[in-house]
């Protein structure tokens, strides 16, 4: 969207999908998450859509990283 500054998260939506390789082999189900982000420029003049698809392992990794971010933010603010 812009150079030099990070976009701001304006809105998001998600969906959980399960792909089945075969009608007869239900054990081959593959869950995934589709995350749609609406990002705006810091000045609010432009908006961009970004879609990210993740499998279960990728989602677990993202959630762990977000937990670390929350923990560090709480340390900085002194909140519990």
C-alpha positions as CSV (number, residue, x, y, z in Angstrom):
1,X,0.0,0.0,0.0
2,X,2.6,2.6,1.1
3,X,6.3,2.9,1.5
4,X,8.0,3.6,4.8
5,X,5.0,3.0,7.1
6,X,3.0,-0.1,7.9
7,X,-0.6,-0.4,6.8
8,X,-3.3,-0.6,9.5
9,X,-5.7,-3.4,9.9
10,X,-9.2,-2.0,9.1
11,X,-11.2,-5.2,9.1
12,X,-10.9,-9.0,8.8
13,X,-12.9,-12.1,8.0
14,X,-12.1,-15.7,8.1
15,X,-13.4,-19.1,7.0
16,X,-12.5,-22.7,7.8
17,X,-12.5,-25.1,4.9
18,X,-12.1,-28.9,4.7
19,X,-10.9,-30.3,1.4
20,X,-11.6,-34.0,0.8
21,X,-9.4,-35.8,-1.7
22,X,-12.0,-38.5,-2.4
23,X,-15.6,-39.2,-1.5
24,X,-14.5,-42.7,-0.4
25,X,-11.5,-41.7,1.7
26,X,-12.8,-39.3,4.3
27,X,-9.6,-39.8,6.4
28,X,-7.8,-37.6,3.8
29,X,-9.6,-34.5,4.9
30,X,-7.4,-31.4,4.9
31,X,-8.5,-28.4,7.0
32,X,-7.4,-24.9,6.1
33,X,-8.2,-21.4,7.1
34,X,-8.7,-18.5,4.7
35,X,-8.1,-15.1,6.3
36,X,-9.2,-11.9,4.4
37,X,-7.6,-8.7,5.6
38,X,-8.7,-5.2,4.8
39,X,-5.6,-2.9,5.2
40,X,-5.7,0.9,5.0
41,X,-2.8,3.3,4.6
42,X,-1.8,5.3,7.7
43,X,-3.5,8.4,6.2
44,X,-6.7,6.4,5.5
45,X,-6.7,7.4,1.8
46,X,-6.3,3.9,0.3
47,X,-7.4,0.4,1.2
48,X,-6.1,-2.9,0.0
49,X,-7.4,-6.5,0.4
50,X,-5.1,-9.3,1.2
51,X,-6.1,-13.0,1.5
52,X,-3.9,-15.5,3.3
53,X,-4.6,-19.3,3.3
54,X,-3.0,-21.5,5.9
55,X,-3.0,-25.2,6.8
56,X,-3.3,-26.3,10.4
57,X,0.4,-26.2,11.1
58,X,0.8,-22.7,9.7
59,X,-2.2,-21.5,11.7
60,X,-0.8,-22.9,14.9
61,X,2.5,-21.2,14.2
62,X,0.8,-17.8,13.6
63,X,-1.3,-18.2,16.7
64,X,1.9,-18.9,18.8
65,X,3.6,-15.8,17.4
66,X,0.5,-13.7,18.1
67,X,0.6,-15.0,21.7
68,X,4.2,-13.9,22.0
69,X,3.4,-10.5,20.7
70,X,0.5,-10.1,23.2
71,X,2.8,-11.3,26.0
72,X,5.5,-8.7,25.1
73,X,2.9,-5.9,24.7
74,X,1.5,-6.7,28.2
75,X,5.0,-6.5,29.6
76,X,5.6,-3.1,28.0
77,X,2.3,-1.7,29.2
78,X,2.5,-3.3,32.7
79,X,-0.9,-4.9,32.2
80,X,-1.6,-8.5,33.3
